[in-house]
Amino acid sequence: MGRAVKFSVFQVSRKGGRLKNEDRMGYCYTRESGLFVLADGMGGHPEGEVAAQMALQTIAALYQRDARPLLKDVKAFLTSAVMAAHQQIMRYAGNKGMLDTPRTTVVAAVIQGNAATWIHCGDSRLYVIRDGALLTRTRDHSHAERPRPGGANEVVNRNLLLTCLGSPTTPLFDVTAPLPLQRGDRIMLCSDGLWSVLDEALIVRTLSSGKPVSDAAPDLAEMALRNGGTHSDNVTLIALEWETPDAAGQTRGVSTDSINDGVFASTIQAGMPSDSELDDLDEDAIERSIAEINEAIKRSSAARKS
């Protein structure tokens, strides 16, 4: 029997000043592995909340299928699961004959074997805090963080995303190498409704305070809503602390010491897509899309080196 996982976790999502909440988040775990996912359905396109929900449920369903109780290849899983989510959204739009497609960002992390690996597409972020400092964070797929070749003279909307799930163009994403975790490391996944209105130093300071994540997470959400004002965006985050010594005794603490290998737990709502839809996933189309993405990444890397 492998190594059980232990973490404290808190998730919160607030509508803010918007008519509806298009953000979705949740986590799943087996005895030896944990998955954390957050998606921000994009305004300006129809049914952003459907795209976000489909992304979460597709990734969670594939995780349940493949984590037995470990994922054999975490990076391959994250890549194929995100592409499967994209395919499901495109199929949904096609079946409904939609002229414009539902779209969403996504950020997802898997923790197993005492290491974290994550993937993101768009501008939903993941932060890692260690010993009171920012160890690393994702870089958004946006004009603000990835300027176009036109340089300083190019006039662009700096908040415009360069990629997302559900767009007719194949999504681009970044997958990290596994990051070995230390006891007390804190990881936060959040939507832009949080990070865009809070100073990074404040985010780090709040997450690394002596408070448990069950206090720090709602503190961050409240500050973001306050700073966002009456027109605040949806504010959503999942924060976790790795190997909290007394995690099992804390509110929302998870210790898998006592669960069996076949057990799967999830906060992600079931329902869509159905098992039959997952069986019908076009694996060839997903593989083609992954191959296209890998080619695009190679070309991009070669262009940067030259």
C-alpha positions, 0 to 999 in steps of 0.5 A, spaced: 500 500 500 502 506 498 503 513 501 496 516 504 495 524 502 494 529 508 492 536 507 487 542 509 483 545 504 478 550 503 474 553 497 470 559 496 466 562 491 462 568 491 458 572 485 460 579 487 457 584 483 455 580 477 448 577 475 451 570 475 457 566 478 460 563 472 466 560 476 466 553 478 471 549 483 472 543 486 477 537 488 477 529 488 482 525 492 483 517 492 487 514 498 494 516 494 492 522 490 489 529 490 486 533 484 484 540 485 480 544 479 478 551 478 475 554 471 472 561 470 467 561 464 468 567 460 463 573 459 462 575 452 460 568 450 454 564 452 453 559 457 460 560 461 458 557 467 456 551 463 463 551 460 466 551 466 462 546 469 463 541 463 471 542 464 470 540 472 466 534 471 470 531 465 476 532 468 474 529 475 470 523 471 477 522 467 481 522 474 476 517 477 477 513 471 484 513 471 486 514 479 487 507 481 489 510 486 495 513 483 495 516 476 500 512 472 503 519 468 500 525 471 502 530 466 499 525 460 493 525 464 492 533 465 494 534 458 489 529 455 483 531 461 484 538 459 483 536 451 477 532 453 474 538 457 475 542 450 472 537 446 466 536 450 464 543 450 465 543 443 461 537 442 455 541 446 456 547 442 455 543 436 449 539 438 446 545 440 447 548 433 450 554 437 453 560 433 458 562 438 461 557 443 461 557 451 468 558 453 472 557 460 479 558 463 482 552 467 487 551 472 488 544 475 493 541 480 494 533 481 498 532 488 501 525 489 508 522 491 509 528 495 509 532 489 505 537 485 504 538 478 499 543 474 496 545 468 493 552 466 489 555 460 487 562 460 488 567 466 486 563 472 492 562 476 495 557 481 500 560 487 505 556 491 507 559 497 513 556 502 516 559 508 512 566 507 514 567 500 512 566 493 515 560 490 512 560 484 505 562 480 503 561 473 503 566 467 497 568 464 495 566 457 494 574 456 497 580 452 499 583 459 503 577 461 505 574 454 506 580 449 505 579 442 511 580 437 509 587 435 512 589 442 511 596 445 508 599 439 502 594 438 495 597 441 492 591 444 487 590 450 492 587 455 486 583 458 485 579 452 486 572 453 490 568 448 487 562 449 481 558 452 477 552 452 471 552 448 474 556 442 474 554 435 482 554 435 485 549 439 487 551 446 494 552 448 496 550 455 502 550 460 504 543 464 509 544 469 514 539 471 513 535 478 514 540 484 516 536 490 512 539 496 514 540 503 510 540 509 506 547 510 507 549 503 500 552 501 497 552 494 492 556 491 488 556 485 484 562 483 480 566 478 482 573 476 476 576 480 481 575 486 488 576 483 486 582 479 484 586 484 489 584 490 496 586 490 501 580 489 504 581 496 498 582 500 496 575 497 502 572 499 502 575 506 495 573 507 496 566 505 502 565 509 499 568 515 499 564 521 492 563 520 489 556 517 487 556 510 480 555 512 481 563 515 486 565 510 481 563 504 475 567 506 479 573 508 482 573 501 475 573 498 472 578 502 478 583 500 477 581 493 470 583 493 471 589 497 476 592 492 472 590 486 466 594 489 459 594 486 461 591 479 466 586 482 467 580 478 466 573 481 471 571 486 473 564 487 479 560 490 481 553 493 487 554 498 490 548 501 496 546 506 500 540 504 501 535 510 498 539 515 500 535 522 493 535 525 489 536 518 484 530 520 482 534 526 481 541 522 475 543 519 475 541 512 482 537 513 483 531 509 487 525 511 486 518 507 490 514 512 483 510 513 480 510 506 481 504 502 484 503 495 478 503 491 475 509 494 474 516 490 471 522 494 469 529 490 466 536 491 465 536 484 458 535 482 456 529 478 451 529 472 454 532 466 457 529 462 454 522 463 458 516 463 456 514 456 458 521 453 465 519 456 465 512 453 464 516 447 469 521 447 473 522 441 480 519 443 483 520 436 481 527 436 484 528 443 490 525 441 490 529 434 489 536 438 495 534 443 499 533 437 498 539 434 499 543 441 506 539 442 508 541 435 506 549 436 510 549 443 516 546 439 515 551 434 514 557 439 520 554 443 525 554 437 522 561 435 524 564 442 531 560 441 533 563 434 
